[in-house]
Amino acid sequence: MRGMATHSGTSRRNAGQQASATLSAHSAWHLAGMDIYNAQLWQVNTGGKRGEASLTAIQQAAILEYVRQCAFPEDRVRFVDHTELNTAYGPSFDILHIGTDVMPGPMGGGTRTANSRITWRGAVAHELIGHREAALAGKTQSEPHLEEVQASIRAARFAPELTHTERHTLLRDAITRLHEAGIRVRSVKEQLYI
């Protein structure tokens, strides 16, 4: 199987257990309509641009408090930093996954991107006010980069309790994404739900 390796000290029995676990995971992803090899793209590996350390209980409590301010049910939040999944809103089940990447990247090291500077509140707002509210209104974008742009702009404009700096950083993230895709704001402004 692609991606499966055994170390020289691993017994045949352990290798068989690993293969069964891989097959079970593959079956679960396949049943969910996803290819396990593509699913690896969703694992957190930010290259140091976003947080990668496990969240503390204090951080989780603060995030849940902000989630409540965004009028999202706390029981629909799943902390997934132990699974290496990304922070993401899942419209199929109306669930918010919170991963390690909810936190901004480390300080220092030269110029940081707008995305790496987005605070955890900005990241939660991006998911709930940006993606969720657009999904509930039936206004998501079919182009992934436009969906991300729309989510950052919506969060900057409509999220509760963000500072001026947090709103500015979200807007910079949207502008950077458009610039990288070679798109001018004026050309998509009317199609975005902003």
Contact map, one row per residue, 1 for C-alpha under 8 A:
11110000000000000000000000000000000000000000000000000000000000000000000000000000000000000000000000000000000000000000000000000000000000000000000000000000000000000000000000000000000000000000000000
11110000000000000000000000000000000000000000000000000000000000000000000000000000000000000000000000000000000000000000000000000000000000000000000000000000000000000000000000000000000000000000000000
11111000000000000000000000000000000000000000000000000000000000000000000000000000000000000000000000000000000000000000000000000000000000000000000000000000000000000000000000000000000000000000000000
11111100000000000010000000000000000000000000000000000000000000000000000000000000000000000000000000000000000000000000000000000000000000000000000000000000000000000000000000000000000000000000000000
00111110000000000000000000000000000000000000000000000000000000000000000000000000000000000000000000000000000000000000000000000000000000000000000000000000000000000000000000000000000000000000000000
00011111010000100000000000000000000000000000000000000000000000000000000000000000000000000000000000000000000000000000000000000000000000000000000000000000000000000000000000000000000000000000000000
00001111110000000000000000000000000000000000000000000000000000000000000000000000000000000000000000000000000000000000000000000000000000000000000000000000000000000000000000000000000000000000000000
00000111110000000000000000000000000000000000000000000000000000000000000000000000000000000000000000000000000000000000000000000000000000000000000000000000000000000000000000000000000000000000000000
00000011111000000000000000000000000000000000000000000000000000000000000000000000000000000000000000000000000000000000000000000000000000000000000000000000000000000000000000000000000000000000000000
00000111111101100000000000000000000000000000000000000000000000000000000000000000000000000000000000000000000000000000000000000000000000000000000000000000000000000000000000000000000000000000000000
00000000111111100000000000000000000000000000000000000000000000000000000000000000000000000000000000000000000000000000000000000000000000000000000000000000000000000000000000000000000000000000000000
00000000011111110000000000000000000000000000000000000000000000000000000000000000000000000000000000000000000000000000000000000000000000000000000000000000000000000000000000000000000000000000000000
00000000001111111000000000000000000000000000000000000000000000000000000000000000000000000000000000000000000000000000000000000000000000000000000000000000000000000000000000000000000000000000000000
00000000011111111100000000000000000000000000000000000000000000000000000000000000000000000000000000000000000000000000000000000000000000000000000000000000000000000000000000000000000000000000000000
00000100011111111110000000000000000000000000000000000000000000000000000000000000000000000000000000000000000000000000000000000000000000000000000000000000000000000000000000000000000000000000000000
00000000000111111111000000000000000000000000000000000000000000000000000000000000000000000000000000000000000000000000000000000000000000000000000000000000000000000000000000000000000000000000000000
00000000000011111111100000000000000000000000000000000000000000000000000000000000000000000000000000000000000000000000000000000000000000000000000000000000000000000000000000000000000000000000000000
00000000000001111111110000000000000000000000000000000000000000000000000000000000000000000000000000000000000000000000000000000000000000000000000000000000000000000000000000000000000000000000000000
00010000000000111111111000000000000000000000000000000000000000000000000000000000000000000000000000000000000000000000000000000000000000000000000000000000000000000000000000000000000000000000000000
00000000000000011111111100000000000000000000000000000000000000000000000000000000000000000000000000000000000000000000000000000000000000000000000000000000000000000000000000000000000000000000000000
00000000000000001111111110000000000000000000000000000000000000000000000000000000000000000000000000000000000000000000000000000000000000000000000000000000000000000000000000000000000000000000000000
00000000000000000111111111000000000000000000000000000000000000000000000000000000000000000000000000000000000000000000000000000000000000000000000000000000000000000000000000000000000000000000000000
00000000000000000011111111100000000000000000000000000000000000000000000000000000000000000000000000000000000000000000000000000000000000000000000000000000000000000000000000000000000000000000000000
00000000000000000001111111110000000000000000000000000000000000000000000000000000000000000000000000000000000000000000000000000000000000000000000000000000000000000000000000000000000000000000000000
00000000000000000000111111111000000100000000000000000000000000000000000000000000000000000000000000000000000000000000000000000000000000000000000000000000000000000000000000000000000000000000000000
00000000000000000000011111111100001100000000000000000000000000000000000000000000000000000000000000000000000000000000000000000000000000000000000000000000000000000000000000000000000000000000000000
00000000000000000000001111111110000000000000000000000000000000000000000000000000000000000000000000000000000000000000000000000000000000000000000000000000000000000000000000000000000000000000000000
00000000000000000000000111111111000000000000000000000000000000000000000000000000000000000000000000000000000000000000000000000000000000000000000000000000000000000000000000000000000000000000000000
00000000000000000000000011111111111100000000000000000000000000000000000000000000000000000000000000000000000000000000000000000000000000000000000000000000000000000000000000000000000000000000000000
00000000000000000000000001111111111100000000000000000000000000000000000000000000000000000000000000000000000000000000000000000000000000000000000000000000000000000000000000000000000000000000000000
00000000000000000000000000111111110000000000000000000000000000000000000000000000000000000000000000000000000000000000000000000000000000000000000000000000000000000000000000000000000000000000000000
00000000000000000000000000011111110000000000000000000000000000000000000000000000000000000000000000000000000000000000000000000000000000000000000000000000000000000000000000000000000000000000000000
00000000000000000000000000001111111000000000000000000000000000000000000000000000000000000000000000000000000000000000000000000000000000000000000000000000000000000000000000000000000000000000000000
00000000000000000000000000001111111101100000000000000000000000000000000000000000000000000000000000000000000000000000000000000000000000000000000000000000000000000000000000000000000000000000000000
00000000000000000000000001001100111111100000000000000000000000000000000000000000000000000000000000000000000000000000000000000000000000000000000000000000000000000000000000000000000000000000000000
00000000000000000000000011001100011111110000000000000000000000000000000000000000000000000000000000000000000000000000000000000000000000000000000000000000000000000000000000000000000000000000000000
00000000000000000000000000000000001111111000000000000000000000000000000000000000000000000000000000000000000000000000000000000000000000000000000000000000000000000000000000000000000000000000000000
00000000000000000000000000000000011111111100000000000000000000000000000000000000000000000000000000000000000000000000000000000000000000000000000000000000000000000000000000000000000000000000000000
00000000000000000000000000000000011111111110000000000000000000000000000000000000000000000000000000000000000000000000000000000000000000000000000000000000000000000000000000000000000000000000000000
00000000000000000000000000000000000111111110000000000000000000000000000000000000000000000000000000000000000000000000000000000000000000000000000000000000000000000000000000000000000000000000000000
00000000000000000000000000000000000011111110000000000000000000000000000000000000000000000000000000000000000000000000000000000000000000000000000000000000000000000000000000000000000000000000000000
00000000000000000000000000000000000001111111000000000000000000000000000000000000000011000000000000000000000000000000000000000000000000000000000000000000000000000000000000000000000000000000000000
00000000000000000000000000000000000000111111100000000000000000000000000000000000000111000000000000000000000000000000000000000000000000000000000000000000000000000000000000000000000000000000000000
00000000000000000000000000000000000000000111110000010000000000000000000000000000000111000000000000111000000000000000000000000000000000000000000000000000000000000000000000000000000000000000000000
00000000000000000000000000000000000000000011111100010000000000000000000000000000000000000000000000000000000000000000000000000000000000000000000000000000000000000000000000000000000000000000000000
00000000000000000000000000000000000000000001111111110000000000000000000000000000000000000000000000001000000000000000000000000000000000000000000000000000000000000000000000000000000000000000000000
00000000000000000000000000000000000000000000111111000000000000000000000000000000000000000000000000000000000000000000000000000000000000000000000000000000000000000000000000000000000000000000000000
00000000000000000000000000000000000000000000111111110000000000000000000000000000000000000000000000000000110000000000000000000000000000000000000000000000000000000000000000000000000000000000000000
00000000000000000000000000000000000000000000011111100000000000000000000000000000000000000000000000000001110000011011000000000000000000000000000000000000000000000000000000000000000000000000000000
00000000000000000000000000000000000000000000011111110000000000000000000000000000000000000000000000011111110000000011100000000000000000000000000000000000000000000000000000000000000000000000000000
00000000000000000000000000000000000000000000010111111000000000000000000000000000000000000000000000011111110000000000000000000000000000000000000000000000000000000000000000000000000000000000000000
00000000000000000000000000000000000000000001110101111100000000000000000000000000000000000000000000011010000000000000000000000000000000000000000000000000000000000000000000000000000000000000000000
00000000000000000000000000000000000000000000000000111110000000000000000000000000000000000000000000010000000000000000000000000000000000000000000000000000000000000000000000000000000000000000000000
00000000000000000000000000000000000000000000000000011111000000000000000000000000110000000000000000010000000000000000000000000000000000000000000000000000000000000000000000000000000000000000000000
00000000000000000000000000000000000000000000000000001111101100000000000000000000100000000000000000010000000000000000000000000000000000000000000000000000000000000000000000000000000000000000000000
00000000000000000000000000000000000000000000000000000111111100000000000000000000000000000000000000000000000000000000000000000000000000000000000000000000000000000000000000000000000000000000000000
00000000000000000000000000000000000000000000000000000011111110000000000000000000000000000000000000000000000000000000000000000000000000000000000000000000000000000000000000000000000000000000000000
00000000000000000000000000000000000000000000000000000001111111000000000000000000000000000000000000000000000000000000000000000000000000000000000000000000000000000000000000000000000000000000000000
00000000000000000000000000000000000000000000000000000011111111100000000000000000000000000000000000000000000000000000000000000000000000000000000000000000000000000000000000000000000000000000000000
00000000000000000000000000000000000000000000000000000011111111110000000000000010000000000000000000000000000000000000000000000000000000000000000000000000000000000000000000000000000000000000000000
00000000000000000000000000000000000000000000000000000000111111111000000000000000000000000000000000000000000000000000000000000000000000000000000000000000000000000000000000000000000000000000000000
00000000000000000000000000000000000000000000000000000000011111111100000000000000000000000000000000000000000000000000000000000000000000000000000000000000000000000000000000000000000000000000000000
00000000000000000000000000000000000000000000000000000000001111111110000000000000000000000000000000000000000000000000000110010000000000000000000000000000000000000000000000000000000000000000000000
00000000000000000000000000000000000000000000000000000000000111111111000001001000000000000000000000000000000000000000000000000000000000000000000000000000000000000000000000000000000000000000000000
00000000000000000000000000000000000000000000000000000000000011111111100000000000000000000000000000000000000000000000000000000000000000000000000000000000000000000000000000000000000000000000000000
00000000000000000000000000000000000000000000000000000000000001111111110000000000000000000000000000000000000000000000000010000000000000000000000000000000000000000000000000000000000000000000000000
00000000000000000000000000000000000000000000000000000000000000111111111111000000000000000000000000000000000000000000000000010000000000000000000000000000000000000000000000000000000000000000000000
00000000000000000000000000000000000000000000000000000000000000011111111111000000000000000000000000000000000000000000000000000000000000000000000000000000000000000000000000000000000000000000000000
00000000000000000000000000000000000000000000000000000000000000001111111100000000000000000000000000000000000000000000000000000000000000000000000000000000000000010000000000000000000000000000000000
00000000000000000000000000000000000000000000000000000000000000000111111100000000000000000000000000000000000000000000000000001001100000000000000000000000000000110000000000000000000000000000000000
00000000000000000000000000000000000000000000000000000000000000000011111110000000000000000000000000000000000000000000000000000000000000000000000000000000000000000000000000000000000000000000000000
00000000000000000000000000000000000000000000000000000000000000000011111111010000000000000000000000000000000000000000000000000001000000000000000000000000000000000000000000000000000000000000000000
00000000000000000000000000000000000000000000000000000000000000000011001111111000000000000000000000000000000000000000000000000000000000000000000000000000000000000000000000000000000000000000000000
00000000000000000000000000000000000000000000000000000000000000010011000111111000000000000000000000000000000000000000000000000000000000000000000000000000000000000000000000000000000000000000000000
00000000000000000000000000000000000000000000000000000000000000000000000011111000000000000000000000000000000000000000000000000000000000000000000000000000000000000000000000000000000000000000000000
00000000000000000000000000000000000000000000000000000000000000000000000111111100000000000000011100000000000000000000000000000000000000000000000000000000000000000000000000000000000000000000000000
00000000000000000000000000000000000000000000000000000000000000010000000011111110000000000000001111000000000000000000000000000000000000000000000000000000000000000000000000000000000000000000000000
00000000000000000000000000000000000000000000000000000000000000000000000000011111000000000000001111000000000000000000000000000000000000000000000000000000000000000000000000000000000000000000000000
00000000000000000000000000000000000000000000000000000000000100000000000000001111110000000000000011100000000000000000000000000000000000000000000000000000000000000000000000000000000000000000000000
00000000000000000000000000000000000000000000000000000000000000000000000000000111111111100000000011110000000000000000000000000000000000000000000000000000000000000000000000000000000000000000000000
00000000000000000000000000000000000000000000000000000110000000000000000000000011111111000000000001110000000000000000000000000000000000000000000000000000000000000000000000000000000000000000000000
00000000000000000000000000000000000000000000000000000100000000000000000000000011111110000000000000100000000000000000000000000000000000000000000000000000000000000000000000000000000000000000000000
00000000000000000000000000000000000000000000000000000000000000000000000000000001111110000000000000000000000000000000000000000000000000000000000000000000000000000000000000000000000000000000000000
00000000000000000000000000000000000000000011000000000000000000000000000000000001111111000000000000110000000000000000000000000000000000000000000000000000000000000000000000000000000000000000000000
00000000000000000000000000000000000000000111000000000000000000000000000000000001111111100000000010100000000000000000000000000000000000000000000000000000000000000000000000000000000000000000000000
00000000000000000000000000000000000000000111000000000000000000000000000000000001100111110000000011111100000000000000000000000000000000000000000000000000000000000000000000000000000000000000000000
00000000000000000000000000000000000000000000000000000000000000000000000000000001000011111000000111111100000000000000000000000000000000000000000000000000000000000000000000000000000000000000000000
00000000000000000000000000000000000000000000000000000000000000000000000000000000000001111100000111000000000000000000000000000010000000000000000000000000000000000000000000000000000000000000000000
00000000000000000000000000000000000000000000000000000000000000000000000000000000000000111110011110000000000000000000000000000011001100000000000000000000000000000000000000000000000000000000000000
00000000000000000000000000000000000000000000000000000000000000000000000000000000000000011111111110000000000000000000000000000000000000000000000000000000000000000000000000000000000000000000000000
00000000000000000000000000000000000000000000000000000000000000000000000000000000000000001111111000000000000000000000000000000000000100100000000000000000000000000000000000000000000000000000000000
00000000000000000000000000000000000000000000000000000000000000000000000000000000000000000111111000000000000000000000000000000000000000000000000000000000000000000000000000000000000000000000000000
00000000000000000000000000000000000000000000000000000000000000000000000000000000000000000111111000000000000000000000000000000000000000000000000000000000000000000000000000000000000000000000000000
00000000000000000000000000000000000000000000000000000000000000000000000000010000000000001111111100000000000000000000000000000000000100000000000000000000000000000000000000000000000000000000000000
00000000000000000000000000000000000000000000000000000000000000000000000000011100000000001111111110000000000000000000000000000000000000000000000000000000000000000000000000000000000000000000000000
00000000000000000000000000000000000000000000000000000000000000000000000000011100000000111100011111000000000000000000000000000011000000000000000000000000000000000000000000000000000000000000000000
00000000000000000000000000000000000000000000000000000000000000000000000000001111000011111100001111100000000000000000000000000000000000000000000000000000000000000000000000000000000000000000000000
00000000000000000000000000000000000000000000000000000000000000000000000000001111100001110000000111111100000000000000000000000000000000000000000000000000000000000000000000000000000000000000000000
00000000000000000000000000000000000000000001000000000000000000000000000000000011110111100000000011111100000000000000000000000000000000000000000000000000000000000000000000000000000000000000000000
00000000000000000000000000000000000000000001000001111110000000000000000000000001100101100000000001111110000000000000000000000000000000000000000000000000000000000000000000000000000000000000000000
00000000000000000000000000000000000000000001010001110000000000000000000000000000000001100000000001111111000000000000000000000000000000000000000000000000000000000000000000000000000000000000000000
00000000000000000000000000000000000000000000000001100000000000000000000000000000000001100000000001111111000000000000001100110000000000000000000000000000000000000000000000000000000000000000000000
00000000000000000000000000000000000000000000000001110000000000000000000000000000000000000000000000011111100000000000011100100000000000000000000000000000000000000000000000000000000000000000000000
00000000000000000000000000000000000000000000000011100000000000000000000000000000000000000000000000001111110000000001111100000000000000000000000000000000000000000000000000000000000000000000000000
00000000000000000000000000000000000000000000000111100000000000000000000000000000000000000000000000000011111000000001100000000000000000000000000000000000000000000000000000000000000000000000000000
00000000000000000000000000000000000000000000000111100000000000000000000000000000000000000000000000000001111100000000000000000000000000000000000000000000000000000000000000000000000000000000000000
00000000000000000000000000000000000000000000000000000000000000000000000000000000000000000000000000000000111110000000000000000000000000000000000000000000000000000000000000000000000000000000000000
00000000000000000000000000000000000000000000000000000000000000000000000000000000000000000000000000000000011111100000000000000000000000000000000000000000000000000000000000000000000000000000000000
00000000000000000000000000000000000000000000000000000000000000000000000000000000000000000000000000000000001111110000000000000000000000000000000000000000000000000000000000000000000000000000000000
00000000000000000000000000000000000000000000000000000000000000000000000000000000000000000000000000000000000111110000000000000000000000000000000000000000000000000000000000000000000000000000000000
00000000000000000000000000000000000000000000000000000000000000000000000000000000000000000000000000000000000111111000000000000000000000000000000000000000000000000000000000000000000000000000000000
00000000000000000000000000000000000000000000000010000000000000000000000000000000000000000000000000000000000011111101100000000000000000000000000000000000000000000000000000000000000000000000000000
00000000000000000000000000000000000000000000000010000000000000000000000000000000000000000000000000000000000000111111100000000000000000000000000000000000000000000000000000001000000000000000000000
00000000000000000000000000000000000000000000000000000000000000000000000000000000000000000000000000000000000000011111110000000000000000000000000000000000000000000000000011011001000000000000000000
00000000000000000000000000000000000000000000000011000000000000000000000000000000000000000000000000000000000000001111110000000000000000000000000000000000000000000000000011001000000000000000000000
00000000000000000000000000000000000000000000000011000000000000000000000000000000000000000000000000000001100000011111110000000000000000000000000000000000000000000000000000000000000000000000000000
00000000000000000000000000000000000000000000000001000000000000000000000000000000000000000000000000000001100000011111111000000000000000000000000000000000000000000000000010000000000000000000000000
00000000000000000000000000000000000000000000000000000000000000000000000000000000000000000000000000000011000000000111111111100000000000000000000000000000000000000000010011000000000000000000000000
00000000000000000000000000000000000000000000000000000000000000000000000000000000000000000000000000000111000000000000111111100000000000000000000000000000000000000000010000000000000000000000000000
00000000000000000000000000000000000000000000000000000000000000100000000000000000000000000000000000000111000000000000011111110000000000000000000000000000000000000000000000000000000000000000000000
00000000000000000000000000000000000000000000000000000000000000100100000000000000000000000000000000000000000000000000011111111000000000000000000000000000000000000100000000000000000000000000000000
00000000000000000000000000000000000000000000000000000000000000000000000000000000000000000000000000000000000000000000011111111100000000000000000000000000001100000100011001000000000000000000000000
00000000000000000000000000000000000000000000000000000000000000000000000000000000000000000000000000000110000000000000011111111110000000000000000000000000000000000000000000000000000000000000000000
00000000000000000000000000000000000000000000000000000000000000100010000000000000000000000000000000000100000000000000000111111111000000000000000000000000000000000000000000000000000000000000000000
00000000000000000000000000000000000000000000000000000000000000000000010000000000000000000000000000000000000000000000000011111111110000000000000000000000001000100000000000000000000000000000000000
00000000000000000000000000000000000000000000000000000000000000000000000000000000000000000000000000000000000000000000000001111111111000000000000000000011011000000000000000000000000000000000000000
00000000000000000000000000000000000000000000000000000000000000000000000000000000000000011000000100000000000000000000000000111111111100000000000000000010000000000000000000000000000000000000000000
00000000000000000000000000000000000000000000000000000000000000000000010100000000000000001000000100000000000000000000000000011111111110000000000000000000000000000000000000000000000000000000000000
00000000000000000000000000000000000000000000000000000000000000000000010000000000000000000000000000000000000000000000000000001111111111000000000000000010011001100000000000000000000000000000000000
00000000000000000000000000000000000000000000000000000000000000000000000000000000000000000000000000000000000000000000000000001111111111000000000000000111111000000000000000000000000000000000000000
00000000000000000000000000000000000000000000000000000000000000000000000000000000000000001000000000000000000000000000000000000111111111100001000000110110000000000000000000000000000000000000000000
00000000000000000000000000000000000000000000000000000000000000000000000000000000000000001010010000000000000000000000000000000011111111110000000000000000000000000000000000000000000000000000000000
00000000000000000000000000000000000000000000000000000000000000000000000000000000000000000000000000000000000000000000000000000001111111111000000000000000000000000000000000000000000000000000000000
00000000000000000000000000000000000000000000000000000000000000000000000000000000000000000000000000000000000000000000000000000000111111111111000000000010000000000000000000000000000000000000000010
00000000000000000000000000000000000000000000000000000000000000000000000000000000000000000010000000000000000000000000000000000000001111111111000000000000000000000000000000000000000000000000000000
00000000000000000000000000000000000000000000000000000000000000000000000000000000000000000000000000000000000000000000000000000000000111111110000000000000000000000000000000000000000000000000000000
00000000000000000000000000000000000000000000000000000000000000000000000000000000000000000000000000000000000000000000000000000000000011111110000000000000000000000000000000000000000000000000000000
00000000000000000000000000000000000000000000000000000000000000000000000000000000000000000000000000000000000000000000000000000000000001111111000000000000000000000000000000000000000000000000000000
00000000000000000000000000000000000000000000000000000000000000000000000000000000000000000000000000000000000000000000000000000000000001111111100000000000000000000000000000000000000000000000000110
00000000000000000000000000000000000000000000000000000000000000000000000000000000000000000000000000000000000000000000000000000000001001100111110000100000000000000000000000000000000000000000000010
00000000000000000000000000000000000000000000000000000000000000000000000000000000000000000000000000000000000000000000000000000000000000000011111101100000000000000000000000000000000000000000000100
00000000000000000000000000000000000000000000000000000000000000000000000000000000000000000000000000000000000000000000000000000000000000000001111101100000000000000000000000000000000000000000000000
00000000000000000000000000000000000000000000000000000000000000000000000000000000000000000000000000000000000000000000000000000000000000000000111111100000000000000000000000000000000000000000000000
00000000000000000000000000000000000000000000000000000000000000000000000000000000000000000000000000000000000000000000000000000000000000000000111111110000000000000000000000000000000000000000000000
00000000000000000000000000000000000000000000000000000000000000000000000000000000000000000000000000000000000000000000000000000000000000000000001111111000000000000000000000000000110010000000000000
00000000000000000000000000000000000000000000000000000000000000000000000000000000000000000000000000000000000000000000000000000000000000000000111111111100000000000000000000000000010000000000000100
00000000000000000000000000000000000000000000000000000000000000000000000000000000000000000000000000000000000000000000000000000000001000000001111111111110000000000000000000000000000000000000000000
00000000000000000000000000000000000000000000000000000000000000000000000000000000000000000000000000000000000000000000000000000000001000000000000111111111000000000000000000000100100000000000000000
00000000000000000000000000000000000000000000000000000000000000000000000000000000000000000000000000000000000000000000000000000000000000000000000011111111100000000000000000001110110000000000000000
00000000000000000000000000000000000000000000000000000000000000000000000000000000000000000000000000000000000000000000000000000000011000000000000001111111110000000000000000000100000000000000000111
00000000000000000000000000000000000000000000000000000000000000000000000000000000000000000000000000000000000000000000000000000110111001000000000000111111111000000000000000000000000000000000000000
00000000000000000000000000000000000000000000000000000000000000000000000000000000000000000000000000000000000000000000000000000100010000000000000000011111111100000000000001101100000000000000000000
00000000000000000000000000000000000000000000000000000000000000000000000000000000000000000000000000000000000000000000000000000000010000000000000000001111111110000000000001100100000000000000000001
00000000000000000000000000000000000000000000000000000000000000000000000000000000000000000000000000000000000000000000000000000100110000000000000000000111111111100000000000000000000000000000000011
00000000000000000000000000000000000000000000000000000000000000000000000000000000000000000000000000000000000000000000000001001100110000000000000000000011111111100000001001000000000000000000000000
00000000000000000000000000000000000000000000000000000000000000000000000000000000000000000000000000000000000000000000000001000000000000000000000000000001111111100100011101100000000000000000000000
00000000000000000000000000000000000000000000000000000000000000000000000000000000000000000000000000000000000000000000000000000000000000000000000000000000111111100000001000000000000000000000000001
00000000000000000000000000000000000000000000000000000000000000000000000000000000000000000000000000000000000000000000000000000000100000000000000000000000011111110000000000000000000000000000000000
00000000000000000000000000000000000000000000000000000000000000000000010000000000000000000000000000000000000000000000000000001000100000000000000000000000011111111100000000000000000000000000000000
00000000000000000000000000000000000000000000000000000000000000000000110000000000000000000000000000000000000000000000000000000000000000000000000000000000000001111100000000000000000000000000000000
00000000000000000000000000000000000000000000000000000000000000000000000000000000000000000000000000000000000000000000000000000000000000000000000000000000000000111110000000000000000000000000000000
00000000000000000000000000000000000000000000000000000000000000000000000000000000000000000000000000000000000000000000000011000000000000000000000000000000000100111111011000000000000000000000000000
00000000000000000000000000000000000000000000000000000000000000000000000000000000000000000000000000000000000000000000000000000000000000000000000000000000000000001111111000000000000000000000000000
00000000000000000000000000000000000000000000000000000000000000000000000000000000000000000000000000000000000000000000000000000000000000000000000000000000000000000111111100000000000000000000000000
00000000000000000000000000000000000000000000000000000000000000000000000000000000000000000000000000000000000000000000000000000000000000000000000000000000000000000011111110000000000000000000000000
00000000000000000000000000000000000000000000000000000000000000000000000000000000000000000000000000000000000000000000011001000000000000000000000000000000000100000111111111000000000000000000000000
00000000000000000000000000000000000000000000000000000000000000000000000000000000000000000000000000000000000000000000000001000000000000000000000000000000001110000111111111100000000000000000000000
00000000000000000000000000000000000000000000000000000000000000000000000000000000000000000000000000000000000000000000000000000000000000000000000000000000000100000001111111110000000000000000000000
00000000000000000000000000000000000000000000000000000000000000000000000000000000000000000000000000000000000000000110110000000000000000000000000000000000000000000000111111111000000000000000000000
00000000000000000000000000000000000000000000000000000000000000000000000000000000000000000000000000000000000000000110010001000000000000000000000000000001101100000000011111111100000000000000000000
00000000000000000000000000000000000000000000000000000000000000000000000000000000000000000000000000000000000000000000000000000000000000000000000000000001100100000000001111111110000000000000000000
00000000000000000000000000000000000000000000000000000000000000000000000000000000000000000000000000000000000000000100000000000000000000000000000000000000000000000000000111111111000000000000000000
00000000000000000000000000000000000000000000000000000000000000000000000000000000000000000000000000000000000000001110000000000000000000000000000000001001000000000000000011111111100000000000000000
00000000000000000000000000000000000000000000000000000000000000000000000000000000000000000000000000000000000000000000000000000000000000000000000000011101100000000000000001111111110000000000000000
00000000000000000000000000000000000000000000000000000000000000000000000000000000000000000000000000000000000000000000000000000000000000000000000000001000000000000000000000111111111000001000000000
00000000000000000000000000000000000000000000000000000000000000000000000000000000000000000000000000000000000000000100000000000000000000000000000000000000000000000000000000011111111100000000000000
00000000000000000000000000000000000000000000000000000000000000000000000000000000000000000000000000000000000000000000000000000000000000000000000010011000000000000000000000001111111110000000000000
00000000000000000000000000000000000000000000000000000000000000000000000000000000000000000000000000000000000000000000000000000000000000000000000011001000000000000000000000000111111111111000000000
00000000000000000000000000000000000000000000000000000000000000000000000000000000000000000000000000000000000000000000000000000000000000000000000000000000000000000000000000000011111111110000000000
00000000000000000000000000000000000000000000000000000000000000000000000000000000000000000000000000000000000000000000000000000000000000000000000000000000000000000000000000000001111111100000000000
00000000000000000000000000000000000000000000000000000000000000000000000000000000000000000000000000000000000000000000000000000000000000000000000010000000000000000000000000000000111111100000000000
00000000000000000000000000000000000000000000000000000000000000000000000000000000000000000000000000000000000000000000000000000000000000000000000000000000000000000000000000000000011111110000000000
00000000000000000000000000000000000000000000000000000000000000000000000000000000000000000000000000000000000000000000000000000000000000000000000000000000000000000000000000000000011111111011000000
00000000000000000000000000000000000000000000000000000000000000000000000000000000000000000000000000000000000000000000000000000000000000000000000000000000000000000000000000000000011001111111000000
00000000000000000000000000000000000000000000000000000000000000000000000000000000000000000000000000000000000000000000000000000000000000000000000000000000000000000000000000000010010000111111100000
00000000000000000000000000000000000000000000000000000000000000000000000000000000000000000000000000000000000000000000000000000000000000000000000000000000000000000000000000000000000000011111110000
00000000000000000000000000000000000000000000000000000000000000000000000000000000000000000000000000000000000000000000000000000000000000000000000000000000000000000000000000000000000000111111110000
00000000000000000000000000000000000000000000000000000000000000000000000000000000000000000000000000000000000000000000000000000000000000000000000000000000000000000000000000000000000000111111111100
00000000000000000000000000000000000000000000000000000000000000000000000000000000000000000000000000000000000000000000000000000000000000000000000000000000000000000000000000000000000000001111111101
00000000000000000000000000000000000000000000000000000000000000000000000000000000000000000000000000000000000000000000000000000000000000000000000000000000000000000000000000000000000000000111111110
00000000000000000000000000000000000000000000000000000000000000000000000000000000000000000000000000000000000000000000000000000000000000000000000000000000000000000000000000000000000000000001111110
00000000000000000000000000000000000000000000000000000000000000000000000000000000000000000000000000000000000000000000000000000000000000000010100001000100000000000000000000000000000000000001111111
00000000000000000000000000000000000000000000000000000000000000000000000000000000000000000000000000000000000000000000000000000000000001000011000000000100010000000000000000000000000000000000011111
00000000000000000000000000000000000000000000000000000000000000000000000000000000000000000000000000000000000000000000000000000000000000000000000000000100110010000000000000000000000000000000100111
